[in-house]
């Protein structure tokens, strides 16, 4: 899907088609749509298709006045997916007259910019808009890491009394997402450091300050993801022991219960044999036998309690 935007008074508005100074956003574009962008902007089809590769790394290329930057962005997957969060490449392409973004999915970073969460957006200032996308991407990683921490807290409450592996597996899924986050963030940091060092596009003083803010936010996201990953690693080991201990407690209670029930069963079985036995002629024989069985079971239960078996 192709959408054209122009800024008016710092706010984005949808345009009907291409014009100089516009922003073209391509979400899961078809081959025909990529060909259309190539005709309108002069961008190579290879440049336009690189960001659609889910395994594409963060990098930039510059050739014949065309600039391609690819960064990793966080993406929340549907609830039925194997992991809750993953990363997806977002391509940002510059020509002399416009900016193009390409992503295989509806990108949350682009969505935030379009919805107005980023102020003072100007499609004519493609360098500034690129830095604003960088900054919003780092902020989006921070938001998603905080969401992961909240989910960890909820799982932690359930784990205290859990005898199953479901919660532990959920922790491992969150840890896997954090590994993807850290990998993507570090790749983004290396790419943006090169952007700053090589000055691949013209930046005014305000733009340089904005890029410094991007690097600071990205570093903070890396640190938060690293801390959360370390906590998850230690929690997974600790709660694996907790689950094992909970199961052992259940098994111990069942074992003690089986022993206590076996005592009355043994006594009544002996008195139920077809041989001469005590109290056979006593009218209260049944109650005497039951009393003996209960007395033995109670004595054994008292001993278990004294020995702190349960």
C-alpha positions, 0 to 999 in steps of 0.5 A, a space after each residue: 500500500 502506498 500513501 503520500 504525505 505532505 506537511 502543512 504547518 508542521 502537520 501531515 496531510 495525505 496527498 493524492 500523488 507524488 510531488 516534490 517535497 513529499 513523503 512516500 510511505 510503502 507498507 508491504 508494497 507489491 511489485 507494481 507499487 515498487 515499480 511506480 515508486 521507482 518511476 516517480 522518484 528514480 530510485 533503483 528497484 534493488 534499493 526499494 526491495 532491500 528493506 522487505 527482507 526480514 533478515 536485512 541488517 541495519 546499514 546505509 548505502 549511498 550511490 548516484 545521489 540516492 541514499 538508503 538507510 535501514 534500521 531495525 524497529 520493534 514490532 509486537 506480534 499477535 498473541 498466538 505467535 511464538 514470541 510476543 515481540 520481534 524486530 522488522 527492518 524499516 528502509 528510509 530512502 532519500 532522493 534529491 526531492 523526496 523521502 521514501 519509507 519502505 517496510 514489509 509490515 505496518 510499522 509502529 514508528 511510521 504510524 506514530 509519526 503519522 498519528 501526530 506523536 512527533 511534533 514539527 514534522 516537515 516532509 520538505 526537510 527529509 534529513 530532519 524527518 529521518 532523524 525524527 524517525 530515528 528518535 521515535 524508533 529508540 523511544 518505541 523500543 523503550 516503550 516495548 521494553 517497559 511493556 515486557 517488564 510489566 508482563 514479567 511482573 504479572 508472570 512472576 505473581 503467577 509463578 509463586 504457586 505454579 506447578 506447571 511450565 506455562 509461565 516459565 515458557 512465557 518468560 523464555 519467550 520474553 527473553 527471546 524477544 529481548 535478545 532480538 531487541 538488543 541485537 537490533 538496537 546495537 546494530 542501529 547504534 553502529 549505523 547511527 554512529 557511522 551516520 554521525 561520523 561520516 556525515 552522510 547528509 547535511 545537518 545543521 546544529 539543531 540536527 546534530 543535537 537531535 542525532 545526539 538525543 537519538 544516540 542517548 535514547 538508543 543507548 538507554 534502550 540497550 541498557 534497559 533491554 540488557 538489564 531486563 534480559 539479565 533479570 529474566 535469565 536469573 528469574 528463569 533459573 530461580 523459578 524453575 527451582 520454585 516450580 520443582 519445589 512446588 511439585 515436590 511439595 505436592 508429591 510429599 503430601 500425596 505420599 503422606 496421605 497414601 501412607 495414612 490411608 494404607 494403615 486403616 486399609 491394612 487393619 480392616 483387611 486383616 480383620 476381614 479374613 475368613 479365619 478366627 480373629 479377636 473381637 469376632 463375637 463382640 457386638 462392638 467389634 467393628 467399632 473397636 477395629 475402626 478405633 484401632 485403625 484410626 488410632 494407628 493412623 493418628 499416631 503416624 500423622 502425629 509423628 510425621 508432624 513432629 518430624 516436619 514432614 508436612 
